[in-house]
């Protein structure tokens, strides 16, 4: 079971959206799984940025309207773009 997904989580009813989580977050549970070492549930991200830690998963749960990771990258890109002209202007004035 580890590492393979046979069906598209976006189209399969076994993969569920979490009520308050990111719109791209999916999980499926294995309620009768009592095999040692096997997961109780699997997590899948439709954007390819699944949580890798409990802290990241908590961020997914608190990000109901968009992916927190993609939002963070977008903000960093906008911040860098906003600072770039200032840096270029400073270099030109020296």
C-alpha positions as CSV (number, residue, x, y, z in Angstrom):
1,X,0.0,0.0,0.0
2,X,2.8,2.4,0.7
3,X,3.6,4.9,-2.0
4,X,1.1,4.0,-4.7
5,X,-2.2,5.6,-5.6
6,X,-4.2,3.7,-8.2
7,X,-7.1,6.2,-8.5
8,X,-7.3,10.0,-8.9
9,X,-8.1,11.4,-5.4
10,X,-10.0,14.3,-7.0
11,X,-12.4,11.9,-8.7
12,X,-12.7,9.1,-6.2
13,X,-15.2,9.1,-3.4
14,X,-12.8,7.2,-1.1
15,X,-10.7,10.4,-0.9
16,X,-12.5,13.0,1.1
17,X,-12.1,16.7,1.5
18,X,-11.6,17.8,5.0
19,X,-14.4,20.1,6.1
20,X,-12.2,23.1,7.1
21,X,-9.0,22.3,5.2
22,X,-7.4,23.6,2.1
23,X,-9.5,22.9,-1.0
24,X,-6.7,20.7,-2.4
25,X,-6.2,18.6,0.7
26,X,-7.6,15.0,0.5
27,X,-7.5,12.1,2.9
28,X,-8.7,8.6,3.0
29,X,-9.0,6.5,6.1
30,X,-8.4,2.8,6.7
31,X,-10.6,2.2,9.8
32,X,-10.1,-1.5,10.0
33,X,-6.4,-1.4,9.5
34,X,-4.7,-3.1,12.4
35,X,-1.6,-4.1,10.7
36,X,1.5,-2.9,12.5
37,X,3.4,-0.3,10.5
38,X,0.6,0.5,8.1
39,X,-1.1,3.9,8.1
40,X,-4.5,4.7,9.6
41,X,-5.0,7.2,6.8
42,X,-3.3,8.7,3.8
43,X,-3.1,12.3,2.8
44,X,-2.9,13.6,-0.8
45,X,-2.5,17.2,-2.1
46,X,-4.0,18.0,-5.5
47,X,-1.3,20.7,-6.0
48,X,1.6,18.3,-5.2
49,X,2.5,20.0,-1.9
50,X,1.4,17.5,0.8
51,X,2.1,18.2,4.4
52,X,5.2,16.4,5.6
53,X,4.9,17.2,9.3
54,X,2.1,17.6,11.9
55,X,2.8,21.3,11.9
56,X,2.3,21.5,8.1
57,X,-0.8,19.4,8.3
58,X,-2.2,21.9,10.9
59,X,-1.5,24.7,8.4
60,X,-3.5,22.8,5.7
61,X,-6.4,22.5,8.2
62,X,-6.4,26.3,8.8
63,X,-6.1,27.3,5.2
64,X,-9.7,26.9,4.0
65,X,-9.6,29.0,0.8
66,X,-6.2,28.3,-0.7
67,X,-3.0,26.3,-0.3
68,X,-0.9,27.9,2.4
69,X,2.4,26.9,0.7
70,X,1.4,28.3,-2.7
71,X,0.1,31.5,-1.0
72,X,3.4,31.8,0.9
73,X,5.4,31.4,-2.3
74,X,3.2,34.0,-4.1
75,X,3.7,36.5,-1.3
76,X,7.5,35.9,-1.3
77,X,7.6,36.5,-5.0
78,X,5.5,39.7,-4.8
79,X,7.7,40.9,-1.9
80,X,10.9,40.2,-3.9
81,X,9.5,41.9,-7.0
82,X,8.5,44.9,-5.0
83,X,12.0,45.2,-3.5
84,X,13.9,44.7,-6.7
85,X,13.3,48.2,-8.3
86,X,14.4,49.8,-5.0
87,X,17.6,47.7,-5.0
88,X,18.2,48.5,-8.7
89,X,17.6,52.2,-8.1
90,X,20.0,52.2,-5.1
91,X,22.7,50.6,-7.2
92,X,22.2,53.1,-10.0
93,X,22.5,56.0,-7.6
94,X,25.9,54.9,-6.3
